[in-house]
Amino acid sequence: MLKQYIVLPAHGFRSPVLAQAAALRLTIPFAAAAGGTAALTREAMSKVEVVDSVSVDGPKLVEMTPETELELRLEEPALKIVPLITYEKMRAIYKVKRAAAAAVVAQPGQGAVLRVEDTDGNPLSGARVVAFTSFRTRAGDDGSTDANGEIRLQITPGVKLERIYVYGPACHWGRFERNFTLAAGAIVQLETIDLSNQLLALRRFRDVLPATAGDGVVVGIVDTGIDPNHPLLPNISGGANMVLEETKDDPGEIADWGPAAVEGEHGTHVAGIVGARPTVDIDLAGVAPGVTLRSYRVFPHNGGDATNYDIMNAIDRAVQDGCNIINLSLGGGEEDEAIRAAIGSALDSGVLVIAAAGNDGRKPVSYPAALPFCIAVTAMGWTNSFPAASSEAGDVARPYGGENTFVGAFSNFGPQIDLTGPGVGVVSTLPGGTFGAMSGTSMASPALAGYAAYLLGQDATILGLNGAEKSTALRDKLFGSATPLGFGRDFEGFGLPG
């Protein structure tokens, strides 16, 4: 059975060994090399197929059998072989596990109907509803409202839900309720987001930063793609579609770096947090409106997760394109040598990499944020920066700090944490020229990427440095700008910059 692997140098990111095609063509049978006498099967003797290369002397995506993979390890000890794995977006949305529960009906079309509307009674389509009959086991149902603002849940009418989360569509807050009864004609109303509210998380965090913050700095967004036509994001200078499955048969698809067709709003929201520029019609600013943004789409159009090969390739492409800072609002559960090598190479090139700590609810920091040279960011919030009944209210949890601060209930923590940033109820740009609220360490990471861009843009000395000296100096300045909020070391690291 053929499997895909990433082949890279045992040390570093590029090597002359990888430039030699012969290095990936095996000649020594595994059995003999291991001191055995058994002949290899036809499958095990098949050659290594190179699917794609980051560069001539850079990491390669290859296809081979597991037996051949073992053989290659013996044939070329100067190489490292890493399995292909995937990473997910770090937006915090609770998910249902479709466990059997008495309240969940068996037949479609028999469940309770819930209507979601605004405070004037107008239906809201596209609201994400997550209803739990048992929050501990995650039993229940979920889905999105239709054009009439309605969703039929696979839950018996009249059942009392332990919790219901409604994540608002564009321009609206969500809703959170405990012990909600799914009675006939049940309605949930959502408040409109008021951009003039001075207590909004992003507005509060950026505080008095100038509109020129980040001028001359380039930030790479490795994500689901960015809306190239959003009026608040005129500072996008381009990018690349790094999803190999979409580009390998049609190189022209590389130019398709806009939002993924399914769940593609994430990258535009992240980009706006870094560098949205307000207009006369939409008074919404990112942390560093002066930056130049670049979009590297690694999440496919089908809504699937991103592979470590595509992420690694995107990091390298961002470095080659002149990015000063790279934001990774993504994560997974395994240590990954391929992305480790890519981030290490970026730092050696003077590029700072900032990553989301993960949204697993107080579990250990996810990778790549857990890597020692990657800046890991938890998500904090202010209890008065969103409506008391919004979905964000369900994310308020200990530890608490001063001035109404807390660490989002979803946020991971641990000794690898470097900083904390606003990640609960963050209002930012969405595809289609609009805006909305999201939560997650996905939101906290770009807030700090934006702040790092502000610090870099105003420091000519650091700008003039090269290589690891530059990324280290910017990292130290970012750490030095932070103030502890009282959460404790493993929840906030050095604290909140600003």
C-alpha positions in Angstrom: 0.0 0.0 0.0 1.4 3.4 -1.0 1.6 6.2 1.5 2.8 9.8 1.4 5.7 11.1 3.4 7.8 14.2 3.6 11.5 13.7 3.0 13.8 16.4 4.4 17.4 16.8 5.7 18.2 15.3 9.1 19.2 18.8 10.1 18.0 22.0 8.7 15.6 22.7 5.8 17.7 22.3 2.6 20.5 20.0 1.7 22.6 19.0 -1.3 21.5 15.4 -0.6 18.0 16.3 -1.6 19.2 17.8 -4.9 20.4 14.4 -6.0 17.7 12.4 -7.6 19.6 9.2 -6.9 19.1 9.9 -3.2 15.5 8.9 -3.6 16.1 5.8 -5.7 16.8 2.7 -3.6 19.3 0.1 -4.4 19.9 -1.8 -1.2 17.2 -4.3 -0.3 16.0 -3.8 3.2 16.3 -7.4 4.2 19.9 -7.7 3.2 20.8 -4.3 4.8 19.2 -5.4 8.0 21.2 -8.7 8.0 18.3 -10.8 6.8 18.0 -13.2 3.9 14.3 -12.9 2.9 13.6 -11.4 -0.5 11.5 -8.2 -0.7 8.1 -8.2 -2.2 7.4 -6.5 -5.5 5.6 -3.8 -3.6 8.5 -3.2 -1.2 11.0 -3.0 -4.1 9.0 -0.3 -5.9 10.8 3.0 -6.4 10.2 6.2 -4.4 7.9 8.5 -6.4 8.6 12.2 -5.9 5.2 14.0 -6.0 6.4 17.5 -5.3 9.4 19.5 -4.1 9.6 22.7 -2.1 12.7 23.5 -4.0 15.5 21.5 -5.8 17.5 21.1 -2.6 14.5 21.4 -0.3 12.0 19.0 1.3 10.0 16.7 -1.0 6.6 15.0 -0.9 7.1 11.4 -1.9 4.9 8.3 -2.3 6.2 4.9 -1.3 5.3 1.7 0.7 6.0 1.5 4.4 8.6 -1.2 3.7 10.3 1.2 1.3 10.2 3.9 3.9 12.2 1.7 6.2 14.6 0.9 3.5 15.2 4.6 2.7 16.0 5.3 6.3 18.9 2.8 6.1 19.9 3.9 2.6 20.1 7.6 3.4 20.8 8.4 7.1 21.2 12.0 6.2 17.5 12.2 5.5 14.5 12.5 7.8 11.2 11.0 6.8 8.0 12.4 8.2 4.4 11.1 7.7 1.8 13.4 6.1 -0.5 14.7 8.8 -3.2 17.4 9.0 -3.9 20.5 11.0 -7.2 22.3 11.7 -8.2 26.0 12.1 -8.1 27.3 15.7 -11.5 29.0 15.7 -13.5 27.9 18.8 -16.8 26.4 18.0 -18.3 23.6 20.1 -19.0 20.4 18.2 -21.6 17.7 18.7 -20.7 14.1 19.0 -23.7 12.2 17.6 -24.0 9.8 20.5 -27.3 8.0 21.0 -29.4 9.9 23.5 -33.1 9.7 24.4 -33.7 13.3 23.3 -32.2 12.7 19.8 -34.9 11.5 17.4 -34.2 8.7 14.9 -36.0 10.0 11.8 -35.2 13.2 9.9 -38.0 15.7 9.7 -39.4 14.9 13.2 -37.2 17.2 15.3 -37.9 20.6 16.8 -37.7 23.8 14.7 -35.8 26.7 16.1 -36.0 30.2 14.6 -33.1 32.7 14.8 -33.9 36.4 14.2 -32.6 39.9 15.0 -34.0 42.1 17.7 -36.5 43.5 15.2 -37.9 40.0 14.4 -36.2 39.7 11.0 -35.0 36.1 10.2 -31.2 35.5 10.2 -29.8 33.0 7.8 -26.4 31.4 8.2 -26.4 31.4 12.0 -24.6 28.3 13.3 -26.7 26.5 16.0 -25.1 23.9 18.3 -27.6 22.3 20.7 -26.5 19.9 23.5 -28.9 17.5 25.3 -25.8 16.4 27.3 -22.8 18.8 27.2 -20.6 16.3 29.0 -21.0 13.7 26.3 -21.5 16.3 23.6 -24.8 14.6 22.6 -27.2 16.7 20.5 -27.4 18.2 17.0 -26.1 21.2 15.1 -26.5 23.0 11.8 -27.1 26.4 10.2 -30.3 28.4 9.7 -31.9 28.7 6.3 -33.2 31.7 4.4 -36.2 31.8 6.8 -33.9 31.9 9.8 -35.0 28.4 10.8 -33.3 25.1 11.6 -34.9 21.7 12.2 -32.9 20.0 14.9 -32.9 16.2 15.3 -34.1 16.7 18.9 -37.5 15.9 20.2 -39.8 19.0 20.6 -40.2 20.0 24.2 -36.8 18.7 25.3 -34.8 20.9 27.7 -31.3 21.5 26.3 -28.4 21.7 28.7 -26.7 24.3 26.5 -27.4 25.9 23.2 -24.8 28.0 21.4 -25.8 30.2 18.4 -22.9 31.6 16.5 -24.0 34.8 14.8 -23.8 35.4 11.1 -22.2 38.6 9.7 -22.8 41.8 11.7 -24.4 40.0 14.7 -23.4 38.6 18.0 -24.2 35.0 18.9 -26.3 33.7 21.8 -25.6 31.3 24.7 -28.3 29.7 26.9 -28.4 27.1 29.6 -31.5 24.9 30.2 -33.2 26.1 27.0 -36.5 24.4 26.2 -37.1 23.5 22.6 -40.8 24.3 22.7 -42.9 24.8 19.6 -42.2 28.1 18.1 -38.9 28.5 20.0 -37.0 31.7 19.0 -33.6 33.0 19.7 -32.8 36.7 19.0 -29.3 38.0 18.2 -28.0 41.5 18.9 -26.4 43.6 16.1 -22.7 44.4 16.5 -22.1 48.1 17.3 -18.8 49.1 15.9 -18.8 52.3 17.9 -18.6 50.4 21.2 -15.3 51.5 22.7 -15.1 48.2 24.7 -14.8 45.9 21.7 -11.9 43.6 22.3 -9.8 44.6 19.2 -10.5 48.3 19.7 -9.5 48.0 23.4 -6.3 46.0 22.6 -5.0 48.3 19.9 -5.9 51.3 22.0 -4.0 54.4 20.8 -1.9 52.8 18.1 -1.6 55.0 15.0 -3.2 54.2 11.7 0.3 53.8 10.3 1.2 51.1 12.7 3.1 48.4 10.9 4.1 50.6 8.0 6.8 48.9 5.9 6.2 45.5 7.5 4.9 42.4 5.6 2.8 39.8 7.4 2.1 36.4 5.9 -1.3 34.8 6.7 -1.1 31.0 6.3 -4.8 30.2 6.5 -8.0 29.7 4.5 -7.3 32.6 2.1 -8.2 36.2 2.2 -11.0 38.1 0.4 -9.0 40.2 -2.2 -11.9 42.6 -2.6 -12.7 43.5 1.0 -12.8 47.3 1.3 -11.0 47.1 4.6 -8.2 45.0 3.2 -6.7 47.1 0.4 -3.2 46.3 1.7 -3.1 42.7 0.4 -0.2 42.5 -2.1 -0.9 39.0 -3.3 -0.1 35.4 -2.2 -0.4 31.9 -3.4 -2.6 28.8 -3.2 -0.4 26.3 -1.5 -2.9 23.4 -1.5 -1.0 20.8 -3.6 -4.1 18.7 -4.4 -5.5 21.8 -6.2 -2.4 23.0 -8.0 -0.5 19.8 -9.0 -2.5 19.3 -12.2 -3.1 22.9 -12.9 -0.3 25.3 -11.9 -2.6 28.3 -12.8 -4.5 27.5 -9.6 -1.6 28.8 -7.6 -3.1 32.3 -8.1 -6.3 31.2 -6.3 -5.3 32.5 -2.9 -8.7 33.9 -2.0 -11.1 32.3 0.5 -11.7 28.6 0.4 -15.2 27.7 -0.9 -16.2 25.9 2.4 -15.4 27.5 5.8 -13.2 30.0 4.0 -14.1 33.1 6.2 -11.5 32.2 8.8 -8.5 33.7 6.9 -10.2 36.9 6.1 -11.1 37.4 9.8 -7.5 36.6 10.8 -6.2 39.1 8.2 -8.5 41.9 9.4 -7.3 41.4 13.0 -3.7 42.0 11.8 -4.2 44.9 9.5 -7.8 46.0 8.6 -8.0 49.7 7.5 -11.2 51.5 8.5 -13.3 53.2 5.9 -16.0 55.9 6.1 -18.6 53.2 6.1 -17.0 50.6 8.3 -15.2 51.9 11.4 -13.1 48.8 12.1 -9.3 48.8 12.4 -6.9 46.0 12.8 -4.0 46.2 15.2 -1.5 47.4 12.5 -3.4 49.0 9.6 -0.1 50.0 8.0 1.1 46.5 7.2 1.2 44.8 3.9 -0.6 41.4 4.0 0.1 38.3 1.9 -2.3 35.4 1.7 -1.1 31.8 1.6 -4.0 29.4 1.4 -3.4 26.0 2.9 -6.9 24.9 3.6 -8.7 23.3 0.6 -11.9 24.4 -1.1 -13.7 21.3 0.2 -13.4 22.5 3.8 -10.9 19.8 4.8 -7.8 20.3 7.0 -4.4 21.5 5.9 -1.5 19.1 5.4 1.9 19.6 7.1 3.5 19.6 3.6 1.3 22.5 2.4 1.9 24.5 5.6 5.6 23.8 5.4 5.7 24.9 1.8 3.6 28.0 2.6 6.0 29.1 5.4 8.9 28.8 3.0 7.1 30.7 0.3 6.3 33.5 2.7 9.9 33.8 3.7 11.0 33.9 0.0 8.4 36.5 -0.7 9.9 38.8 1.9 7.4 38.5 4.8 8.7 39.7 8.2 6.2 37.9 10.3 4.1 34.8 9.7 0.8 34.0 11.5 -0.3 30.4 12.0 -3.9 30.3 13.3 -3.9 26.5 13.0 -2.8 23.5 15.1 -2.8 19.8 15.6 -2.0 17.2 18.2 1.4 15.8 17.1 4.9 17.2 17.0 5.8 17.6 13.3 9.4 17.6 12.2 8.5 19.0 8.8 6.9 22.2 10.2 9.5 22.4 12.9 12.2 22.6 10.1 10.2 25.2 8.1 9.8 27.4 11.2 13.4 27.0 12.1 14.5 28.0 8.6 12.1 31.1 8.8 13.7 32.2 12.1 17.2 31.8 10.7 16.0 34.0 7.8 14.9 36.7 10.3 11.2 36.0 10.1 9.1 35.7 13.3 6.5 33.0 13.5 3.5 33.3 15.8 1.0 30.5 16.4 -2.3 29.7 18.1 -2.0 27.6 21.3 -5.1 25.5 20.5 -8.8 25.3 21.6 -9.0 21.9 23.3 -10.3 23.2 26.6 -7.3 23.5 29.0 -5.3 20.7 27.3 -1.6 20.9 26.5 -0.5 23.4 23.9 -0.9 22.1 20.4 1.7 22.0 17.6 3.2 24.0 16.0 2.7 26.5 18.9 4.3 24.1 21.3 7.6 24.2 19.4 10.2 26.1 21.6 11.1 28.7 18.9 7.5 29.4 17.9 5.6 32.1 19.8 2.6 30.4 21.5 -0.5 32.5 22.3 -3.4 31.8 24.5 -6.8 33.6 24.2 -8.0 36.0 26.8 -11.0 38.3 26.9 -12.8 41.1 28.7 -16.2 40.2 30.2 -17.7 43.5 29.2 -16.6 43.5 25.5 -19.6 41.5 24.3 -23.3 41.2 25.3 -24.0 39.3 28.5 -26.1 36.7 26.7 -23.9 36.3 23.6 -22.2 33.0 22.7 -19.0 34.4 24.0 -20.5 34.4 27.5 -20.2 30.6 27.4 -16.4 31.0 27.1 -15.9 33.0 30.3 -13.9 30.8 32.8 -11.1 30.9 35.3 -8.4 32.1 35.7 -9.5 35.6 36.1 -7.3 38.7 36.0 -7.7 42.4 36.7 -10.0 44.7 34.8 -12.6 42.1 33.9 -10.1 39.8 32.1 -10.3 36.0 31.9 -8.8 33.2 29.8 -11.2 31.7 27.3 -12.6 28.4 28.4 -11.5 26.7 25.2 -7.9 27.9 25.4 -5.0 25.4 25.9 -2.3 26.2 28.3 1.1 25.0 29.5 4.8 25.8 30.0 5.3 26.5 26.3 3.0 29.6 26.4 4.8 32.9 25.6 2.0 35.5 25.5 -1.8 36.0 25.7 -4.0 38.0 23.3 -7.6 39.0 22.7 -9.4 35.9 21.5 -13.0 36.0 22.8 -15.6 37.9 20.8 -13.1 39.5 18.4 -14.9 41.5 15.7 -13.1 41.5 12.3 -13.5 41.3 8.6 -15.5 38.6 6.8 -15.6 37.8 3.0 -18.1 39.9 1.0 -17.1 43.2 2.5 -18.7 42.7 5.9 -17.6 41.9 9.4 -18.4 39.6 12.4 -17.3 38.1 15.7 -15.2 35.0 16.2 -13.5 33.4 19.2 -10.4 31.2 19.5 -6.7 31.2 19.8 -6.9 31.7 16.1 -7.9 35.3 16.9 -5.4 35.9 19.6 -2.4 34.9 17.5 -3.0 37.5 14.7 -3.6 40.2 17.3 0.0 39.6 18.5 1.3 39.3 14.9 -0.2 42.8 14.3 1.4 44.1 17.5 4.8 42.6 16.6 4.4 44.4 13.2 3.8 47.7 15.0 6.9 47.2 17.1 9.1 46.2 14.1 7.8 49.1 12.0 8.9 51.7 14.6 12.3 50.2 15.3 14.9 51.0 12.6 17.6 49.1 14.5 15.7 45.8 14.4 14.6 46.4 10.8 18.3 46.7 9.9 19.3 43.4 11.3 19.5 40.1 9.4 19.0 36.4 10.0 18.3 34.9 13.4 19.5 38.1 15.1 16.6 40.0 13.6 13.8 37.5 14.6 15.3 37.1 18.1 15.5 40.8 18.6 11.8 41.3 17.6 10.8 38.3 19.7 12.5 39.9 22.8 11.0 43.3 22.1 7.5 41.7 21.9 8.0 39.8 25.1 9.3 43.0 26.8 6.2 44.9 25.8 3.9 42.5 27.7 2.3 43.0 31.1 1.0 40.0 33.2 -2.7 40.1 33.9 -2.6 37.7 36.9 -3.6 34.5 35.1 -0.4 32.7 36.0 2.7 31.8 34.0 1.2 28.8 32.1 -1.9 30.8 31.0 -0.2 34.0 29.8 3.6 33.6 29.6 4.9 37.2 29.7 1.4 38.5 29.6 -0.6 40.8 27.3 1.4 43.2 25.0 0.5 46.8 24.9 
